[in-house]
Each structure stands twice: as C-alpha cells, then as structure tokens.
C-alpha cells in the first residue's frame, strides 16, 4: 500500500480513528485517576570507597570498588537498616491521632489481614518498607541514590532521609563492633584475674593472721635458712656480736678496724712484704 492510498483510507474513516484515539485517552485517564497517588523521594548518599582499607596497606584489587559499593547497597536494603528506620520513626508504636495514626492503623489492619495476627509485626513491617525502597548506584562514582515511594510526599521524603541516617548509624556500628567485642573480652578477663588476685590476697591475709609473722616456716623455725636480704633486714644476735668482738685483735677501733680508721686497707709502703723462698734442692 502506497502512502497516498493510506491517506485516502484514513480520510475516509477519520471518524473511526478519532473515536479510537479518544477511547484510548479516556481509558488511560481513568486508570490514572483510579490508581492511588504515589510520590517518590530521592536521597543521594556519597560512599567513601577508601573506607574499606583505612590504612591503605593492601594494594588495590580490580573490581574492589564495585564489590564495596555492592556491599553497601546490600546493607542499605537489609532488614537491619529497616528495623533501625522503624525504631527511629516509631512506626511500630501504637496508632496515634492524626494522619500518622491513620497510616499506622492501616498498616496494622493489613498485617492482620495478611498474617491473621501471627508472626512478628516488625519483621512484616520491615519487609513492607523494603518493597517501597529502591537503591541504585551511580555510574563510575561512589554515589548511591535511594528512592522511596509513599502515598504521601512528606512521608516519602521523611523515609528517604531516615534510610540515609539509619545506614550511616549501621555502618558505624559495623566498624566499631569488632573493637567493642575485643574490649569487652579484655575487660572480662581482667575482671576475672582481679577477682582471683583478691581471693589470693584474702587467703594470704588469713594465713598470716592465724600463724603470725614468725611462724609457719618463717625466720626462727627449724630448717629455716636466712636469705641474704633477710639477714640484712634482721639485726644480728647480740651474743654472736659480742663473741665476734672478743675475737678482734688488740688495738682495733670501735668498728672492728685496725689503727688506720680511715680505710680498711693499709698503705702499700707499710704492708709487710713476703719473700718467696726457693725450696732447697738435694745436696
């Protein structure tokens, strides 16, 4: 069919073409009017790809940035972040007055109709939130776009911002949680060791209190040997000291030294010289 013949056919049936076009427009308008209104809010999140290796010690691997971005997108769409959003926005609280109360009441009714009131309401609600969430990465950059769709535009904007904040808090918790676990482990170990030390000190105090300082194998008991440090601390026996003083040569000073009180050693020129005597050979 040539274009001229097509124009002649349309010209002869222009009324039918007009009616079909008006019918399609009317149908599309009715479907649009009957559908509930939905607003989509967008939040932009910048992800630091270098945070995967804060020290920069490991060499960059091909595809490492893409893998890190994919991991962050999975975290945003995870149930943990959804539960954080529910806790921050108080979505699981009892319905209150106003529009928020009507929305919470509608959610409760939907949960009752879908599950019959069985199961965890927060888990069901987090799944419903994730249905309205869409996460898209930007091409060749560290930017992630978060889209949230809701029947009210204010609610959509509020939920998109809540997802950004919940993701930031969750990412921080994931980074700090290993260090906190290590700190708790060392604190627990130090507490246990401190308790054992206190028990040992208490037992030692009870033993000393019951046996006294000079009993139980201490100084003065049979088989006890004085440690050099103990001999330095405990004074010598007066009797033994007197015996030692009797054995001192005559002319000794008050400290048991010779006439040369200024030193323990005699001058070199006053020391008696000893001469070596060669043994006598056979005659």
Residue pairs with C-beta under 8 A, 6 or more apart in sequence:
10 17
36 151
37 151
38 149
38 150
38 151
39 149
39 150
39 151
39 152
39 153
39 156
40 147
40 148
40 149
40 156
41 147
41 148
41 150
41 153
41 156
41 157
41 159
41 160
42 145
42 146
42 147
42 160
43 145
43 146
43 148
43 160
43 161
43 163
43 164
44 143
44 144
44 145
44 146
45 76
45 143
45 144
45 145
45 146
45 164
45 167
46 142
46 143
46 144
47 68
47 69
47 72
47 142
47 143
47 144
48 142
49 64
49 65
49 68
49 69
49 142
50 56
52 64
52 68
65 142
69 137
69 142
69 144
70 137
72 144
72 167
72 171
73 135
73 137
73 144
75 81
75 167
75 170
75 171
75 174
76 133
76 135
76 144
76 146
76 163
76 167
77 130
77 133
77 135
78 170
79 123
79 126
79 127
79 130
80 170
81 163
81 166
81 167
81 170
82 126
82 127
82 129
82 130
82 166
83 122
83 126
84 166
84 169
84 170
85 91
85 129
85 159
85 162
85 163
85 166
86 92
86 122
86 125
86 126
86 129
88 162
88 165
88 166
89 158
89 159
89 162
91 104
91 107
91 125
91 129
92 121
92 122
92 125
93 104
94 104
95 101
95 102
95 104
95 105
95 108
96 104
99 152
103 152
103 155
107 125
107 128
108 121
110 128
111 117
111 121
111 124
111 125
114 124
115 124
129 159
132 148
132 149
132 150
132 159
133 146
133 147
133 148
133 163
134 146
134 147
134 148
134 149
135 144
135 145
135 146
135 147
136 144
136 145
136 147
137 143
137 144
137 145
138 144
138 145
146 160
146 163
146 164
147 160
148 156
148 159
148 160
148 163
149 156
150 156
150 159
207 216
214 220
214 221
215 221
217 224
218 224
219 226
219 230
219 234
226 234
244 256
245 256
248 256
249 258
251 258
251 259
252 258
253 259
253 261
255 261
257 264
258 266
260 266
260 267
